[in-house]
Amino acid sequence: MKIATIDVYAVRAPRKEPVRAGNIGTPVLASEFGVIRIEADNGCVGLGEISITSPRIGFSLCHAARTLLAPALIGSDPLALPVALRTIDVKLAGELSAPYLRAAFEMALLDLAGRFYGLPVYQLLGGRAREGVPLAWGIYQKSPEEMAADAQAGIAAGFQALKLKVGRRLADDVAAVGAVAAAVGDVPLRLDANMAWRTVPEASRAMATLAAEARVAWFEQPLGRANLAGMRLLRQQAVAPIMADESLQSLRDAYDVAVAEAADIFNVYVCEAGGMTAAAQIFALAHTLDIPCIIGSQAELGIGTAAAAHLGVAVADLPYPCETFGPLRYARDLVAPGPRIEAGMLYPSDRPGLGVELDMDALREMEVAD
């Protein structure tokens, strides 16, 4: 069996509501994605997703996938995953966007392999450790009253934790966090600064002030990606646990964050790690160090969310709800059936591969020229 064709589609997915966060200037009304479709010479197909919503460079990555990676993979064995990933790594040679492309092609190749062998992808990752992935709900920046209503709706829908974006003016953050805490009672809140605080003193003041308003599960990425020493200082102050997000993408990043003692919790992304197998390696490293992990999200569409679901049921330890509810953010998904999200849980399909199929009508509606 050989790879016969690789198609790459650039798509724009309209959001149900504008995205506002502390580190985003203009609200985001739509997100860019790419779809990878690999077909073998025997007709076997695999699907992958280029998922990178911030920064918005999805379309440029589609061009790289089509012109740089596809020609290097056509004619190769789609079941020889290590060979294909090594080809991708050599071609991209450490580019900052390399993990997102690598993850998309790995998704497609694992999907194809699962279909070929008649197995769901979670079986290719080692088997099933749990039935589904518990989910947290994310709340965008709005008025305090609107955010409180969104929090109540999330808990009523079965989501098991809440995440809020912070990093605006501190007074605005205090009002929002206080309103949400009053609305949901003792539910711990995840507060994500997305690197908005520039110094340790600024972050320390903000964290102490916000922790006085609510029960805080953790503060996510309070400082810049490279400021591991500052993250360690904030950990030592013990206002609340510190989660590494932007500081932690690759396995090497995970090692560096652990050595620096810069985080209590790791936020691991399939797309940022470079694929499901690379993300699983980060989980394994964290397990040896007793550092808990969750699966984070770039608000993926259905293909990327399906990949997260298969990873989420296959890893040995998943102590906290994850944030992989991306398809709920969009007016329409690209796949039918999409990943099953019910009562605050994400479930992988038991069908072969990732278990999703392209909705061609949706693809035609959302496809754009890159």
Long-range contacts (C-beta under 8 A, 24 or more apart in sequence): 1-40, 1-41, 1-42, 1-44, 1-77, 1-78, 1-79, 1-116, 2-40, 2-41, 2-75, 2-76, 2-77, 2-78, 3-38, 3-39, 3-40, 3-41, 3-73, 3-74, 3-75, 3-76, 3-77, 3-78, 4-39, 4-40, 4-41, 4-74, 5-37, 5-38, 5-39, 5-74, 6-36, 6-37, 6-38, 6-39, 6-65, 6-66, 6-69, 6-70, 6-73, 6-74, 7-35, 7-36, 7-37, 7-39, 8-34, 8-35, 8-36, 8-37, 8-62, 8-65, 8-66, 8-70, 9-34, 9-35, 9-37, 9-62, 9-363, 9-367, 10-34, 10-58, 10-59, 10-62, 10-367, 10-368, 10-369, 10-370, 11-35, 11-301, 11-334, 11-363, 11-366, 11-367, 11-368, 12-366, 12-368, 13-301, 13-330, 13-331, 13-332, 13-334, 13-366, 14-330, 14-331, 14-332, 15-329, 15-330, 15-331, 16-328, 16-329, 16-330, 16-331, 17-140, 18-140, 19-140, 20-140, 20-141, 20-142, 20-165, 21-140, 21-141, 21-165, 21-167, 21-192, 21-194, 22-141, 22-165, 22-166, 22-167, 22-168, 22-193, 22-194, 22-196, 23-167, 23-194, 23-195, 23-196, 24-54, 28-53, 28-56, 31-56, 31-58, 31-299, 31-330, 32-56, 32-57, 32-58, 32-59, 33-58, 33-300, 33-301, 33-304, 33-334, 34-58, 34-59, 34-61, 34-62, 34-65, 34-104, 34-370, 35-303, 35-334, 35-358, 35-363, 36-65, 36-104, 36-105, 36-107, 36-108, 37-108, 37-358, 38-73, 38-78, 38-105, 38-108, 38-109, 38-112, 40-78, 40-112, 40-116, 44-78, 44-112, 44-115, 44-116, 45-111, 45-112, 45-115, 46-78, 46-107, 46-108, 46-109, 46-110, 46-111, 46-112, 46-113, 46-115, 46-353, 47-107, 47-108, 47-111, 47-303, 47-335, 47-353, 47-354, 47-356, 47-357, 47-358, 48-103, 48-104, 48-105, 48-106, 48-107, 48-108, 48-109, 48-111, 48-303, 49-104, 49-107, 49-271, 49-300, 49-301, 49-302, 49-303, 49-304, 49-307, 50-100, 50-101, 50-104, 50-271, 51-100, 51-103, 51-104, 51-270, 51-271, 51-298, 51-299, 51-300, 51-301, 51-304, 51-326, 52-97, 52-100, 52-271, 52-298, 53-298, 53-299, 54-298, 57-97, 59-368, 59-370, 60-97, 60-370, 61-97, 61-100, 61-101, 62-370, 63-370, 64-97, 64-101, 65-101, 65-104, 65-105, 68-92, 69-101, 69-105, 73-105, 78-109, 78-112, 78-113, 78-116, 79-112, 79-113, 79-116, 81-106, 81-109, 81-110, 81-113, 81-277, 84-109, 85-275, 98-274, 99-249, 99-250, 99-271, 99-272, 99-273, 99-274, 99-275, 99-278, 100-271, 100-272, 102-274, 102-275, 102-278, 103-270, 103-271, 103-272, 103-273, 103-274, 103-275, 103-276, 103-278, 103-307, 104-271, 106-274, 106-275, 106-276, 106-277, 106-278, 107-270, 107-275, 107-276, 107-303, 107-304, 107-307, 107-354, 110-276, 110-307, 110-353, 110-354, 111-353, 111-354, 112-353, 113-353, 114-352, 114-353, 114-354, 115-352, 115-353, 117-352, 118-352, 119-352, 120-310, 120-348, 120-349, 120-350, 120-351, 120-352, 120-353, 120-354, 120-355, 121-276, 121-307, 121-310, 121-348, 121-353, 121-354, 121-355, 122-310, 122-311, 122-313, 122-314, 122-348, 125-276, 125-277, 125-280, 125-310, 125-311, 125-314, 126-280, 126-314, 127-314, 128-313, 128-314, 129-313, 129-314, 129-315, 129-316, 129-318, 130-312, 130-313, 130-318, 131-313, 131-347, 132-309, 132-312, 132-313, 132-345, 132-346, 132-347, 132-348, 133-295, 133-308, 133-309, 133-312, 133-313, 133-318, 133-322, 133-324, 133-345, 133-346, 133-347, 134-160, 134-318, 134-320, 134-321, 134-322, 134-344, 134-345, 135-159, 135-160, 135-321, 135-322, 135-323, 135-324, 135-325, 135-341, 135-344, 135-345, 135-346, 136-160, 136-161, 136-162, 136-163, 136-190, 136-320, 136-321, 136-322, 136-323, 137-161, 137-162, 137-163, 137-325, 137-344, 138-162, 138-163, 138-164, 138-165, 138-323, 138-325, 139-163, 139-164, 139-165, 139-180, 140-165, 141-165, 141-168, 141-176, 144-175, 144-176, 144-178, 144-179, 144-180, 145-179, 147-176, 147-179, 147-180, 148-179, 148-180, 148-182, 148-183, 148-184, 149-183, 151-180, 151-183, 151-184, 151-187, 152-183, 152-184, 155-184, 155-187, 157-343, 157-344, 158-342, 158-343, 158-344, 158-345, 159-321, 159-325, 159-344, 160-321, 160-344, 161-187, 161-188, 161-190, 161-217, 161-320, 161-321, 162-187, 162-188, 162-189, 162-190, 163-189, 163-190, 163-191, 163-192, 163-220, 163-323, 164-189, 164-190, 164-191, 164-192, 165-192, 165-194, 166-191, 166-192, 166-193, 166-196, 166-206, 166-210, 167-193, 167-194, 167-196, 167-197, 168-196, 170-205, 170-206, 170-209, 173-206, 173-210, 174-209, 174-210, 174-213, 177-210, 177-213, 177-214, 178-213, 178-214, 180-214, 181-213, 181-214, 181-215, 186-215, 187-215, 188-215, 188-216, 188-217, 189-214, 189-215, 189-216, 189-217, 190-216, 190-217, 190-218, 190-220, 190-243, 191-216, 191-218, 191-219, 191-220, 192-219, 192-220, 192-221, 192-245, 193-219, 193-220, 193-221, 193-222, 194-220, 194-221, 194-245, 194-246, 195-221, 195-222, 195-223, 195-224, 195-225, 195-246, 197-222, 197-223, 198-223, 198-224, 199-223, 199-230, 200-230, 200-233, 200-234, 203-230, 203-234, 204-234, 204-237, 204-239, 207-234, 207-237, 207-239, 207-240, 208-239, 211-239, 211-240, 216-240, 217-241, 218-242, 218-243, 218-264, 218-265, 219-243, 220-245, 220-267, 221-245, 221-246, 221-247, 221-267, 228-256, 228-257, 228-260, 228-262, 229-260, 229-262, 231-257, 231-260, 231-262, 231-263, 232-260, 232-261, 232-262, 235-261, 235-262, 235-263, 235-264, 241-265, 243-267, 245-296, 248-282, 249-273, 250-274, 250-278, 251-278, 251-281, 251-282, 251-285, 254-282, 254-285, 254-286, 255-285, 258-285, 258-286, 258-289, 258-291, 263-291, 264-291, 264-292, 265-291, 265-292, 265-293, 265-294, 265-320, 266-291, 266-292, 266-293, 266-294, 267-293, 267-294, 267-296, 267-323, 268-293, 268-294, 268-295, 268-296, 269-295, 269-296, 269-297, 269-298, 270-295, 270-304, 270-307, 270-308, 270-311, 271-298, 271-300, 271-304, 272-296, 272-298, 276-307, 276-310, 276-311, 279-311, 280-311, 280-314, 280-315, 283-315, 283-316, 283-317, 287-316, 287-317, 292-317, 292-319, 292-320, 293-317, 293-318, 294-318, 294-320, 294-321, 294-322, 294-323, 295-322, 295-323, 295-324, 296-322, 296-323, 296-324, 297-322, 297-323, 297-324, 297-325, 297-326, 298-326, 299-326, 299-329, 300-324, 300-326, 300-327, 301-326, 301-327, 301-330, 301-333, 301-334, 301-335, 302-327, 302-333, 302-334, 302-335, 302-338, 302-339, 302-356, 303-334, 303-335, 303-354, 303-356, 305-338, 305-339, 305-346, 306-335, 306-338, 306-339, 306-348, 306-349, 306-354, 306-355, 306-356, 307-354, 308-346, 309-339, 309-346, 309-347, 309-348, 309-349, 310-348, 310-354, 312-346, 312-348, 313-348, 322-346, 332-362, 332-365, 332-366, 333-359, 333-362, 334-358, 334-359, 334-362, 334-363, 334-366, 335-359, 335-362, 336-362
